[in-house]
C-alpha cells in the first residue's frame, strides 16, 4: 500500500490532481491518497467551486498561504508543508504543473529525502523571466520520477542531464479531466446565459505577468481586443490578477468602452462548455493551449513562446505574442477560414494518464523492494 500526498495550490492544479485522486481511490488496495491544499489560490471562484465540480474531497490539510511576493509565498508553503510531510510520512509526494506551490513542496521533499513525482514534467518555454519556467526547471531537477505529457518534454529533460530511468512518458493528465467531464459540460447553460449559443464568439483569458503587470502592454492589448470585439463577441472571464491590474492602472473605462464582455472567472464545467463552442480562443494560459488542441479549436497564444510546442505542431495553436498587428491579422485570417479544422490529438492524450502514473509508482516500488531484498541477502 502506497501512501501518497497529492498537492494542489492554484486553480490549474485542481484538474490535474482530480483524476489522480479518483484513480487512487478506485485502486484502494494499492494506494492511500491524501489531498493537501497550499491555499495559493483562495477565492471561491478560483478554488472551492473547482474542488466540488471535479469531485475532489475536502483537503486533508489546508496550508492557507494566500497571496504574497514570490519569495514570501514560496517560503510560507515550505514552512507549512514540512510538518505535514513529517507527520504523514508518505511513500511519495506528487506535485503537478509549475506554480510556486509546486516548487515549494518539491524543495521540502528534496530536503527531507521523501520521494517526489512531478506530473507535467519537462515543459520548457526557455524564457527564464517567467516565474513558471524557474519552477519547472528546479522541480524537475529534484524529482525522483518525472511524468511527461509529450515526447518533446522527454528530450528537454535528457538535455538537462536527468537520468532516463526517471522519465516516464505518460500523456496529458488534464485531458483525463476533460474527457471525463465533457458530457456533463454539454449540459451547462452558460452560452445561453451569455447570449452566444449557436453564434460565433471568441473567448479571451489573460493573466501572465508579462501581459498584465505593465500598463502600456495591457492598454495596447485591450485596444487590440476592442477591434476584434467589433467583429464578434469576445467573452473575457477575468483572472483576479488581471482585474487588479485593470483597476490599479486606471483602465476600467478603457475596458468598459472596449466592447469586451468581462465576466467573473468561470467554474470548470461552464468554462469547458464556453470554449468548446468558441470560434476561437485568445489566451496566455498554458492549459488552455492543450485543451483547445484536444478539441480542435483554433487558439492564439498571447505570448512570445510556448512550453507546449506540440499544440503548435498539431495545427490548432498559433503563438502570436502581444503585437497588435500580428494578433489582429491572425484573428481575422482565422475567422475567414471555414469553421471546421481537422483535429489531431497528440499521442497518449487519451484520458488514461492517471492510471499510467499509478502503474509507474507501483512499478518503482516493486523495483525498490527488489533492490532492498537483494542487497540484504
Ligand atoms: C498562478 C501561477 C500560474 C498559473 C495561475 C493560474 C505562479 C507563479 N503562478 O498565477 O502559473 O497559470 O496561477 O491561475 O504560481 N488572487 C486572488 N484570488 C485568488 C488567487 C489570486 O485575488 O484566489 C490575486 C492576488 O491578488 C494575487 C494575484 O491574484 O496577488 C496573483 O496570484 P498568484 O497566485 O500569485 O499568481 P497567479 O497570477 O494567479
Boltz pocket constraint, residues with backbone or C-beta under 6 A from the ligand:
constraints:
  - pocket:
      binder: B
      contacts: [[A, 10], [A, 11], [A, 12], [A, 40], [A, 41], [A, 42], [A, 43], [A, 44], [A, 46], [A, 47], [A, 67], [A, 68], [A, 98], [A, 99], [A, 100], [A, 101], [A, 131], [A, 132], [A, 207], [A, 239], [A, 240], [A, 241], [A, 244], [A, 286]]
      max_distance: 6.0
